[in-house]
Amino acid sequence: MTGLTLALYRARAALSATERYFRLRRRYPQALKWLRSCRGGAWRTLRAISLARLVQRSHQDPAANPWGAIVQQVSIEGEDRGLAAGRLIALFHSPGDSLLARFAASQNLALVLANKGMAPLLGDLYVRRNRTGLRKLVRHLKTGGRVAIMMDWFAEEGDCAARFLGVPVRVRSGAVRLAACARVPVVPLVTTYARGCLRLRFGPVIPVGAGVEQEGQGRACDPGVC
């Protein structure tokens, strides 16, 4: 990476940090409060995060780096739990999302509910985030398929109370209600990438109880979806 490229990345990271700072101040003041407690303060922390993401994405760009040059090994722990039939895989955003998407597409891992920016990487596994997409996911789960959904979406109100990095937040529970719709369990997935190895670690199988299904009636589990 040349000095000019790094300077451009730093400028982009500064702009991104400023945008994120004001977005957090407006929508998630508690998260901003936590960032202010970090060494260097909120804005510098956001700039460092943005710069790290830009640099990593440049190395994960398929146009500049073929798949084989980026990932020499894929390690899967708990494959018997996560890749069994009829599983809703719950995961969180990470810097290696693009790598995971390309691996999922190459292995037909699961249908993925995602934003349109991931469509080119996911191919036929991409499912749009709308009611039609939800119906498709439920049908797929009921016939023994696998579905992957990001869990770390914050909600303005309602849904579930949780703590994120020590900060109280509201998180969306749609993935759990979707599992209740299809009567399938949820399996958490943690992904990491380091030194050419993409690691997928599936957690324990979590049954979804009837109480969640009843609570979801009229929302993700209404008759129009289920």
C-alpha positions in Angstrom: 0.0 0.0 0.0 1.5 3.3 -1.1 1.7 6.4 1.1 -0.8 8.2 -1.2 -3.3 5.4 -0.8 -3.0 5.4 2.9 -3.5 9.1 3.0 -6.7 8.8 1.0 -7.9 6.0 3.3 -7.2 8.3 6.3 -9.2 11.1 4.7 -12.1 8.7 4.0 -11.9 7.3 7.5 -12.1 10.8 9.0 -15.3 11.6 6.9 -16.8 8.3 7.9 -16.0 8.9 11.6 -17.7 12.3 11.5 -20.8 10.9 9.9 -21.0 8.0 12.4 -20.4 10.4 15.3 -23.4 12.5 14.5 -25.5 9.5 13.7 -24.7 8.0 17.1 -25.4 11.2 18.9 -28.8 11.4 17.3 -29.9 7.8 17.5 -27.7 6.0 20.1 -26.4 8.5 22.7 -25.6 5.7 25.1 -23.3 4.0 22.7 -21.6 7.3 22.1 -21.2 7.7 25.8 -19.3 4.4 25.9 -17.1 5.4 23.0 -16.2 8.6 24.8 -14.8 6.5 27.6 -12.4 4.8 25.2 -8.8 5.9 24.9 -8.6 8.8 22.5 -12.3 9.7 22.8 -15.2 8.9 20.6 -14.2 10.5 17.3 -10.7 9.1 17.2 -12.0 5.6 18.1 -14.5 5.8 15.3 -11.8 7.0 12.9 -9.6 4.1 13.9 -12.4 1.6 13.3 -13.3 3.2 9.9 -9.6 3.1 8.8 -9.2 -0.6 9.8 -12.4 -1.5 7.9 -11.2 0.3 4.8 -7.8 -1.3 4.8 -9.3 -4.8 5.4 -11.8 -4.4 2.7 -9.1 -3.4 0.2 -7.4 -6.7 0.9 -10.7 -8.6 0.6 -11.6 -7.0 -2.7 -12.1 -9.9 -5.2 -11.1 -7.7 -8.1 -7.6 -7.1 -6.5 -7.3 -10.3 -4.5 -8.6 -13.7 -5.8 -10.4 -15.9 -3.2 -7.4 -18.3 -3.0 -5.0 -15.4 -2.2 -7.2 -14.3 0.7 -8.4 -17.5 2.3 -6.1 -20.5 2.4 -8.1 -22.4 5.0 -11.6 -22.5 6.3 -12.1 -23.9 9.8 -15.6 -24.9 11.0 -16.3 -25.8 14.6 -19.7 -27.3 15.5 -20.6 -28.2 11.9 -22.9 -30.9 13.1 -25.0 -28.3 15.0 -24.9 -25.4 12.6 -25.2 -27.1 9.2 -27.9 -29.7 10.1 -31.2 -29.4 8.3 -33.7 -26.8 9.4 -31.5 -24.2 11.2 -31.7 -20.5 11.6 -28.1 -19.3 11.9 -27.8 -16.1 14.0 -24.6 -14.1 13.5 -23.2 -10.6 13.9 -21.6 -8.1 11.6 -17.8 -8.4 11.4 -15.0 -7.1 9.2 -14.9 -10.5 7.5 -18.5 -10.4 6.3 -17.5 -10.2 2.6 -15.3 -13.3 3.0 -18.1 -15.2 4.8 -20.6 -14.2 2.1 -18.3 -15.5 -0.7 -17.7 -18.8 1.3 -21.5 -19.2 1.9 -22.1 -18.8 -1.9 -19.4 -21.3 -2.8 -20.8 -23.9 -0.4 -24.5 -23.2 -0.7 -24.4 -22.6 3.1 -27.7 -20.9 3.7 -30.2 -18.4 2.4 -29.1 -15.0 3.7 -31.4 -12.1 4.6 -29.2 -9.1 3.8 -29.1 -5.6 2.4 -28.7 -5.2 -1.4 -25.0 -4.4 -1.1 -24.3 -8.1 -0.4 -26.3 -9.4 -3.4 -23.3 -9.6 -5.8 -21.4 -11.7 -3.3 -24.2 -14.0 -2.2 -25.7 -14.7 -5.7 -28.7 -17.0 -5.5 -28.5 -17.1 -1.7 -29.4 -13.4 -1.3 -32.9 -12.7 0.0 -34.3 -9.2 0.1 -35.4 -7.7 3.4 -39.2 -7.5 2.8 -42.3 -9.5 3.4 -41.8 -11.6 0.2 -38.3 -12.4 1.4 -39.6 -13.4 4.8 -42.1 -15.8 3.3 -39.4 -17.4 1.2 -37.2 -17.9 4.3 -40.0 -19.5 6.3 -40.8 -21.9 3.4 -37.1 -22.8 3.1 -36.8 -23.5 6.8 -39.9 -25.6 6.9 -38.5 -27.8 4.1 -35.2 -28.4 6.0 -33.2 -25.6 4.6 -30.9 -23.2 6.5 -31.2 -19.4 6.8 -28.7 -16.9 8.1 -29.7 -13.6 9.7 -27.7 -10.8 11.3 -28.8 -10.3 14.9 -27.1 -7.0 15.7 -29.7 -4.6 14.4 -30.8 -2.0 16.9 -34.4 -1.0 17.4 -35.8 2.4 18.3 -38.3 0.9 20.7 -39.9 -2.4 21.6 -38.3 -5.8 20.9 -35.7 -7.0 23.4 -33.6 -5.2 26.0 -29.9 -6.1 26.0 -26.5 -4.7 26.8 -24.1 -3.9 24.0 -20.5 -3.1 25.1 -21.9 -2.3 28.5 -24.6 0.0 27.1 -28.3 -0.7 27.4 -29.9 -1.0 23.9 -33.0 -2.4 22.2 -32.3 -5.2 19.7 -34.6 -6.7 17.1 -36.0 -10.1 17.8 -37.3 -10.8 14.3 -34.9 -13.7 13.7 -36.2 -15.6 16.8 -39.8 -15.0 15.8 -38.9 -16.2 12.3 -37.5 -19.4 13.8 -40.7 -19.8 15.8 -42.7 -19.4 12.6 -40.9 -22.3 11.0 -40.6 -24.2 14.2 -36.8 -24.6 13.9 -34.0 -23.9 16.4 -31.5 -21.0 16.4 -27.8 -21.6 16.2 -25.4 -18.8 16.9 -22.4 -18.3 14.7 -19.2 -16.4 15.5 -16.8 -15.7 12.6 -13.2 -14.5 12.7 -10.5 -14.1 10.1 -6.8 -14.0 10.7 -3.7 -14.9 8.7 -5.5 -16.5 5.8 -7.8 -18.6 7.9 -11.6 -18.0 8.0 -13.0 -19.5 11.2 -16.6 -20.4 11.7 -17.6 -21.4 15.2 -21.2 -22.6 15.8 -22.6 -22.4 19.3 -25.2 -24.6 21.0 -28.6 -25.3 19.4 -31.2 -23.0 21.0 -34.8 -24.3 20.9 -37.4 -21.6 20.3 -40.3 -22.0 22.8 -44.0 -21.7 22.1 -44.1 -18.5 24.2 -41.9 -16.7 21.6 -44.2 -17.9 18.8 -47.3 -16.6 20.6 -45.6 -13.3 21.3 -44.7 -12.9 17.7 -48.3 -13.3 16.4 -49.2 -10.3 14.4 -45.5 -9.4 13.7 -42.9 -11.6 12.1 -45.2 -14.6 12.7 -48.4 -13.3 11.3 -50.3 -15.5 8.8 -49.1 -13.4 5.9 -45.6 -14.7 6.6 -46.1 -18.1 8.2 
